[in-house]
């Protein structure tokens, strides 16, 4: 793991030597997010070389793995509760036809109390998924943020490698970093339908916060 981290750091450092100061920071963030190297460590290394200012306190950093496992049909360890959890998200996105796999690490920022689970989407895209206790907890977490940049209001340093494509559903906040409009739209359509509803909701039992099927208006009769 140490050798891998040093190699990754060397790759990032070599890629940013010829970039401008602002571009170097953005490139370092993007590469570190993909390789799983601590962004704080990368920017600190650049600072030591005199090519960048110290990182902002809101900079994202990679951390220990969060419990993530692939879903299995009928698996009781991934119950349908009406709330998003990692296994339910994986199942939904994979069934939408996207290549989607947890990278095995997490990302943290000071303004979110929960870690973000990092996923590789397709070959080069990244999704950070933050699973809050419920939608109210998510509301409280973003109430003082610039919801376009998903960063503290007034913070001029973007804590992400690029401007995120934000998807929100119930207790889930997804930050998707991709360049293809088609890929962005495919992932966006997979999430807003809501988390898998509890089994008894189809029989009238229901659960507060569960996804409710959208009822379309009746078609007008033709004369």
N, C-alpha and C positions, 0 to 999 in steps of 0.2 A: 504493500500500500504506500510506503514512504517513497519507494522508487517511482511508482506511478505518479504520485503527487509532484515530485521534483520534475519528472519529465513533462507533466502537464504545465507546470509553472514555466518551464523553459520554453515550451511551445508558445505560450501566451506572451512571454517577454519578447521573444524574437519577432512576433507578429506586430507588436506595438512600437518597436524601436523607430520605425520610419514614419509613424503616424503623427499628426499634430496633437497637441496636448488634449484638447477636448475629444478628438476622435480616438485617441489612445485609451482614454477612460471608458468610452462607450464600447470599444472593441474588447477591452479587458473584461468588462462586465459580461458581454455576450459570450465570449469564449469560456469564461469561468463557469457560467451557468450551464453550458453544454457539457463541460468536462468534469463538473463536480468539485472544482477547486474553490476554496474560500475566496470570495471576491475581496473581502477586507485584506487578506494576505497579499493578493495580487496587487491591489492599489497601493498598499504599504510598501511593497517592493519597488514599485514605480517611483514612489515618493523618495525612497532612499537613493535612487539614481538621479534625483533632482528634476524629474520630468513631470511631476504631478503634485497637486495639493493633497493634504490628508483627506481621507474619505469622509463623506458626510455621515452623521450618526444614523441615518435612515437607510444606509447601504445594505442590500440583501447579502446574506452570507449562507453558505451551505453548511448543513449540520448532520447529525446522526440520522440513520434511517427511521422512518415512521412505519408502523406495522401495516404493510401492504401485501396482499396476496391475490392471485387470480381468482375470480369467482367460479363457482361450480354449481350446476343445476341442483336444486334441492339441498344445498349445503346449509346446515343450520347456523353456521358461524357467520353467515351473511344474510341475516333476516331482513325481510321487507318491512321496514318500520315507517316509511313515509318520509324519512330523512336521508340525505345523501351520506354515503360512506365510500371509502376507496373502492371496495369490490363492486358496489353498485354502479359507480362511475365507469369503471373499466368495462363492465358488461354492456352498458349503454353505448359507449363510444365504439367498442369493437363490433357490436351489432349494427352500428351505423356505417360500417365498412371502412373504418380508419385503422391504420396500424398504430397501436397504442400500448405502451409498456412503461411501467414504473422503473425509474433508474436506480432505485435503492437508496436514495438519500433525501434529505429535506432541505427547505430553505426558510430562513427566518428574517423578519424585519422587526424593528422595535415597536412599530405601531400596530402589529397584530399579535395577539396572545397565543394564537395557534400556529404551528409550523405549516408550511406549504409542501405538499407532496409533489415531487417533480416527476413529470412524465415525458417520454420521448414520443412525439407524434410524427408519423411518417419517418423520413430520414433525418431531417435537420430541425424540425420545429420542436418547441418546448411548451408545455403547459404546467403552470403552478396551480395546484388545487388546494384551497384552504377550506377545511371542514370545521365549521363552527357548531356550537351546541345546538343552536336553533337560529331561525331567521332574525329573532330579536337581538341575539348576540352579534350577528353579522351587521345589523343596522347600527348598533352602538359602535362597532369597530370602524365603520366608514363614515360616521356622522361628521367628523372633522377633517375628512380627506377631500382632496380634489378628485372626484370620481372619474374624471377623464384620464388623468395621469396616475390615479390610484397612489397618491403620495400626499403627505401633509401639506395643507394650504400654506403658501409662503415659502416652502422648501424649494429652492431653485435647482437643487441637484436631484435628477431623476434616479430613484433607487433601483430601477430595472435596466436591463441591457438595451431596451428600446421601449417605445410607447406600447403598452399592452392592449390587446383586444380583450375587453372585459365581458365575461358572461356571469350572470348571477341567477340562482334558482334556489329558493328556500334557504337552507343553511350552507349552501355551496357558493364560493366565490372562485371563479376560474380566470386566470390571467394567461392568455395565449400569445405566444411570441412566434409569429409566422409572417411570411411575405406574400403568400399566395391567397388572393381573395377567395378563391374557390375552397381552399382548405379551411380558411377562417369561417366561411359560411357553413360548411358541413359540420364543423364542430359546434358552432353556435346553435344549429338546429337540433343537435342531439341533447342539449342540456335543458333548454327552457320548458320542455314537456313535463318536467318535475321528476322527483325521485320515485322509484318504484313504490306503488301503494301497498299497504298491508293486504294479505290475502282475504281478510274478512270484509274489506271495504267494498268488494264487488257484491256482497250480500247485504249491504245496508248497515254493516257495523260501523265502518269508517273510523278514521283516526284524525285527530286534529292536526292540521299541517300537511296531510297527505295530498298528493296531486289529484286534482279533480278533472275528469275528462271535459274537453271543450265541446259544447253543444252548438252546432251550427243552426242558423235559422232555417225554417222549412222553405223549400223551393216554391215560388209562386205558381199557381195552376195555370196551365195554358188553355186558352179558349179557341 
